[in-house]
Amino acid sequence: MFGLSLNAGAQTKVKGTVSDANGPIPGANVNLKGTKNGVSTGFDGTYSIDVPSNGVLVFSFIGLKSKEVAVNGQSQINVKLEEESGVLKEVVVIGYGTQRKEAVTGSVASLGGKELNEVQSANVTQALQGRLAGVELTQTSTKPGAAMQIRIRGTRSLTGDNNPLVVLDGVPFGGQIGDINPVDIKSVDVLKDASATAIYGSRGANGVILITTNKGRKNQKATFTYNGFTGIKQVFGKYDMMDGAKFAALRDYSTLFADGVDETRDINTDWQDSLYGSGEMLSHDVSVSGGTERGAYNAGLGYYKEESVLPGQKFERFSLRGGLDQQIGKIFRMGFTTNSNYTVTNGDNIGTGTALATSPLANPYNADGSLKRTVRMAADENWVYTRKTIEGLGESYVNQTRAFSSYNNIFAEVKIPGVEGLKYRMNTGLNFRTSNSGYYEGFGVFDVNPTTISNASISNSLTTQWLIENLLTYDRTFADKHTINFVGLYSNEQRTSNSSRITRNGITSDAFQFYNLGQSEEEAVIRPEDQDYTQWGLSSYMARLMYSYDNKYFISGTIRSDGSSRLAPGNKWFTYPAISVGWTASNESFMKNLSWINLIKLRAGYGKTSNQDIAPYATLGALGTRPYNFGSTNSTGVYVTELPNPQLGWEFSTTWNYGLDFGFFNNRLSGTIEYYKTNTSDVLQKLQLPATNGVSTYVANIGETENKGYEISLNGVIIDNPKGLSWSVGFNLYANDNKLVKLASGATRDEGNSWFVGHNINSIYDYQKVGIWQEGDPYMSIYEPGPTGIDQQGTVVGSIKVKYTGDFNADGSPTRAINASDRQIIDTDPDFQGGFNTNLTYKGFDFSAVGAFRSGGVLISTLYGGASYLNLLNGRRSNVDVDYWTPDNRDAEFPNPRGIRSGDNPKYMSTMGYFDASYVKIRALTLGYTLDQQFMRDLGIEKLRLYVTAQNPFVLFSPYHRKSGMDPETNSLGDENQAVASYNRRFLVIGTNTPSTRNYLFGLNLTF
């Protein structure tokens, strides 16, 4: 006994706090190694335990690395636990519940809030870009606060909606994703295949994005958090326009235009410099969270402001959130979450088009140094579009949209007495969004005519949505090996929206702006197409059963039935199944000796989903109105514009998904490889009818599309030393092969919509440039006979040479001239794309880098093509700085300004707007330092981190960037921000939108 006492050593009382990156951890385990002696930390993360002075304490908590600390006579031991290096230990949200990532059988990709905040932004879509395999995010606008287009595993529908369903805190989200403050987000989980999305039915046909916001924890002391940053925005790269000397040389060579009244050869005006300034980003977010033994709460307030580099363009958001999760007695639980936002957007119509289209030879100043109102060029007169003139408009110009939204989820849950693991839960979603937009231009604003009458408009919209979900869940583990999880659902939801717009000219005073349209000289204009009311509903039944045995074998089956009010009687309801299986081979006995393998898991899934997301009332057709004179009376006629379709039904998508999850070397290397194939049938298509029908279109279930591809995600921990240097990296790569399989009536092409069987849904139909015609080509006069008529002016030599697809004579000469049949189908989708990230920590320092890449595909730049009127090559107005053909510059890329013209543009000029879309882009570089001094803890400060971030610092391997110096990402929809709408709206292009920016931020994270 005496010997045993000596061996044990003297007893000592050890106290301390157990915490993680977010603060103290309640319920963490503190055990004396090799014994059953242990305690749990209290609600404030503290503990107290009596142990031998030479013992070893083991600290552990679910999802965190365990840590051993030798007592060595210490009486105070504080421990900070770190996250598991293997991502496969994570718990992911899968829809109506959570699941260990290692037990998931469907295709689910996840990203935590910490990773999201490595790219500070107004919109979570900007933070997600390049982070998740199979999730493509593309810019549709570069204006402050703009959201990105989201496509999960490709585009399926031709005329239906291709956007994924967003679920906020378990309830389908009825608002705009920009209404969600990124700082509030705890995690984002993306359901990609049918076996994972089937639980959401037709709403999830295009994938599901599950957003979980930050909440309090039970037994957590009240914790206050502040996150904020401020910074400046600078133009990433100016539009590549000619300076005065180059433009004068172009004008002289083209000989088509002479200098205008306000143009002189001693002037070199940089209109972009006179328009751009430094923008600003500012964010403040405060929150408090905590909990007791029976409940948890959280509340927060946020403010975000982003000012553009263009004058008067700004976005502001005020956000308020709260949540409560309270246990009542032993069997009842209830709570709510609420997210409300108020946003203000100003100057949405401010752009760069007018400034870019103004000659650099034009002098904007009068002799006394004041700015002119307009400048007169060779054939155009432009309003002087500068920062000073726009800011000087005062009350004579306003463009503002104010929106308020509130998204609320109230839930109640009860444990069914007598049946362990059985619960009933009711979710009630109540969503509300209203917006008010007003626009006013005073006399002559933005117009060359100072007496142009003033105009104003107001637009209002209101959207309400309610949802009631009844859920029955059963979750039990039997004999430590059999786990069963069942979810049954019955739900109803309804969405109602209405909008209206009224315009009026001749407002009597700038003071009224758009606030009193009654004060005008002309009648109000109320167009039928500007008034809208829609209401739709969806009823659903769903059941999902998940079973696992011994953490080796997994199976999940879902069946769901949806009824949609949007579709025709007899086609409103559809029931579809989904099933997936998984096998964790690494848990088999024959794998136990392979210690370097932590996880080998195979997955396979099959499922059918459907899409009903077409405009409500499409089954009824559509009417249009047309005013006409009937004698001395003004009347309005009504006519059919779209035929009804009483057989309109669902789009169907069938998906196969195969996956391999792996983890090696103590999960220092982990990842996922997946392959999928999705076939979509009965695709909703707006079919063009012959003019003899008297009606132009109708919507029907006609087409078929296919998407297939692979995805690779890798995560590695290269160095893992909590007391020194740690280094982790992440990488993802994915490719999607999208093609149109079938069109209506067996057709293989729809040239009007640029749809072609066997090609991308987003394919271009145009000529293909193969060179520039040079003097001495023996067949030039046959291919291009030369000028014929007013639309065919100039010389062939130096003009664009396009691909010929006709036949040839025996002597090698072409049998005909180049014509419309020589147009090519050009697939625009990339070969592959993805992203990468890296994180390094050294003591208190941390560094992270986030990037995205794209290989192949076609980038449409309307600046270099003919649609923007900025590359006319005729000296009429300003011109993009291009290398054009002259007798002394025959190797030029762009055509002869004296060459063949088609209208205002050089012939085939649209072909010059297509570029290789490849790029590697560093999206954010962040350097931070966390202060960890004792005096701060004495002040009650748990965490104080300072950081600096550079966003969009540089681009690599981009042909477009090398040519123009500009950002190679798109910034506009296909029918906006250009002089001529040459492309379908679904195409994303580079147009004369707000310039892309580099942002430099300084931020602070504070917790106490």
C-alpha positions, 0 to 999 in steps of 0.5 A: 500500500505504501508503494502504491501511494508513492506511485500515485503521488500527492493529490492536487486540485486543478482548475481551469477553462476549456475553450475553442476558437469561439470561446469557452466550451460547456460540457467538455470532458476532463478525465484523468488518463487511465482512470474513470475519474473525470468531470465536465466543464460548466456553462462557462467552460470552467472545471475543477478536479482532484488528481495526482500531481504527476497525473495526466489530464485528457481534454475532449469534446465532440468534433475537436481534437483531444488534448493531453496535458501533464499536471506536474503540480500545476493548479491552473490549466487552461486548454484551447481545443482545435478542430479535427483535421479530418473534415469527415468528422463534421456534422452536415445539414442534409435537410430536415436534420443533420448527419455525420459527414461520414454517414452521408450517402448523397452528394453534399458539399459544406463550408463553414462560416469561418471560411466564408468570411475569408472573403468579406462581401455584401452577398454570400454568393461572392464568398462561395465562388470557387469554394465548392465543387460543382457549384458555379457562381458567375457575375451578372453585375459588378454594382454594389451589393449584386448577387451572382448567378448560381448553377449547381451541376449545370443548366437544365431548363430552357425557359424554366428557372435554373436557380437552386432552392435556398433554405434558411434555418430549415425553412425554404427562403422566399427572398433574395439571397442578398437579404442574408447578412454573410456575417450571420452565417454559421455554415452553408451546405449544398445538396447536389444530387437527386438523392440528397435534394429529393426531400425538398421535391420540385423546389430542389430540382436545381439543387439546394443551398442550406444556410444555417445562421449563428445561434446560441448554445445551451449552458453558454455564458452571455458572449458579445461579439463584434465583427467589422471592417472598413476599406477602399475600392479602386478600379481593377483595370480601366476600359482599354480605350484609345488616347487622343493621339491614337484616336486622331490617327484612326480618324485620319486613316478611316477618312469617314469623319472630321473633327467636331466643334468641341474636338481639337488635336491638342486635347487628350481627355481621359473620360474615365479618370474624370468619372472614377473615384475611390469607393468605400466598404464599411461593415459593423456587426454586433451580436450577443448569444448565450444559453441556460441548461434549458435554452439558448438565445441570440440577437444581433444587429448589422450595418453594411455600406458599399460605395461604388467607384462611380458617383452616386452609386451606393448600397446600404443594408441594415439587418436585425436578427434574433433567435430563441430555442427553449425547452419547456418541461421534459417533452416540449421545445419551441422557439423562433428565428427572425432575420429582417433587413432594410436595404437602400440602393442608389444610382443603379442606372449609373454606368460607363457607356456615355463616358467611354463613347465620348471622344478623347479629342473632345474638350469638356471645359469652357474657356473660363475653366467651367465644365460644358454641358455637352460636347459636340463630336464628329457626328454625335453630341454627348452630355458631359458625363463626369463625376463632377457633373453627376454629383452636381445634379442635386435634386434634379436626379435621383434613382433609389430603391428601398426594400424591407424584408422579414423572414421568420420561422416559428417552431414547436416540437414535442417528444411523443411519450412512451416512444423513445426517439419519436418527435413531432415538429411543426415549422411555420415560415412567415416571409414578407418583402416589400420594395419601393423604387423611384426614378427622377430626371429633371429637364435635360438631365443626361440629355443633349437637349437642355429642354428635354422634358423631365420624367419620373416613375415609381415602382412598388412590389409586395411579396408574402409567403407562408409555409406550414410543415408538419414533421414526424421524426424517429431516431434510434440506435439499437444494440449499438449497431443499428441506427434508424432515422425516419422523417415524414412530412406534410406541408403547404405553402403559398406565395403571393406577389404583386407589383406596379409601375407608373411613369409621368413626364413633365414634373413641375419642379425638381423638389417633387422628384418622384414623390408626387406624380400628380404635379406634372404637365402630362398624363400618367402612363400606366402600361399593362405589362408594368402591372403584375399579380401572381399567386401560387401554391404547393402541397407536398407529402414526403417520407425519408428512411435512413438506416446504417449498420455498424457504421459500415453499411448505409442506405437512404430512401426518399419518396415525395409527392408534390402538387403545384397550382402552376400546372394544368389540371391532371398534371398538377401532382407527381410522385418521385423516388430517390435512393442512395447507398454507402459502404465504409470499407475502411471500417471492415476488419480486413482494413484494420491493419492499414493504419494509414487509411482512415476512410474509404467510403463508396457511395451511389445514388439514384433519384428523380426530381421535377421542376414546376418553376415556370411563370404562374398562369402559363397554362392560361396563355397570355393577352396583350393590349394595343391602343387604337382610334375608333372614330374620335375615341381612343380605345384599347384592344386586347389580343392573344399573344400566347396560346394556352396549354391545358396539358402543361406539366412537370419537367423531370430530371433523373440523376445517377451519382457515384462518389468516393470519400477518402481520408489518409494519414490520420486524415491529413489528406482527405477528399471526395471524387464524384461522377454524375449524370442528369437527364432532364425530359419534358423540358419547358420550352416557349415554342415559336409558331408561324405568323399565319397562326396569329399568335407567336408562341406557346409554352409546352413540355418539349425538349430534353437536356443532359448534364454529366460531369465529375468533381474532385475535392481535396483537403490537406494538412501539410504541417500541424503544429499548434505551438508553431507553424500549421499549414492546410490547403484545399483544392477543388476541380469540376467539369460539367458537360452540358448539351441539348438532346431534343427540341420540339417536333424533332427539330435539331436547331432553333437559331432564333434562341441559339439552341442546337441539339448536341451542343451547350444550352448557351451556344453562340451562333455566329461566324468564326474568324479565321484571319484577315484578308490580304492582297493577292489571295486568289479566291478573295473576290469569290468569297467576298465579292466586294461592296454591294449596296449601302450595307457593304461599303469599303475594300475587302483587303484588310477585312475580317476573313471568316470560315467557309463551309461550302463546297469547292470546285476542281481547281480548289476555288469555292463554289459560292460566296460566304453567306449566312449558312457559314455561321458556326455553332460555338459552345461557350462552356468551360472545359473545367473550373474550380478553386483553391485556398490555403491557410497558415498559422504561426503563433498569433499570426494567420494568413489565408488565400482564396482563389478561383480558376477556369479553363477554356470556354468562351468569354463574350466581350461586347466592347471588342465586338460590335454590340457596344459601338465602342469598336466601330473603327470609323473615327465617329466616337471614342474607340477601344485601343486595338491593333487594326490593319493598315498597309503598313501593319498587315499582321494586325488582329483587327480589321481595316477601318476602310474595309467592308462595313455592315451598317455601323460596324466592320463586317463580321465585327461580332467575331472579335468579341469572343475570347478564351475565358480561361483565368486564375484569379486570386480572390482574397489575401488576408493577414491577421494577428490574434492578441493573446495576452493575459491582461486582455483575459483579465479585462474579460476579452476572449478574442481580439483579432486584427486583419488586413485583406486584399480582394481581387489583387491580381489575375493570371493566365487570362488571355482577355486580361493580357489584352485589355488589362481588365477583369476577365469575369463577366459583369452584365446580362446579355441584353444590357449595358451595350448599344445594341442588344445582340445576345439573349439575356441568358448569356453573361457578357462583359459590357459597360457596367460598373468597373470591377475593383480591387478592395483593401480592407482593415478588420477587427474581430472581438469577443468577450 
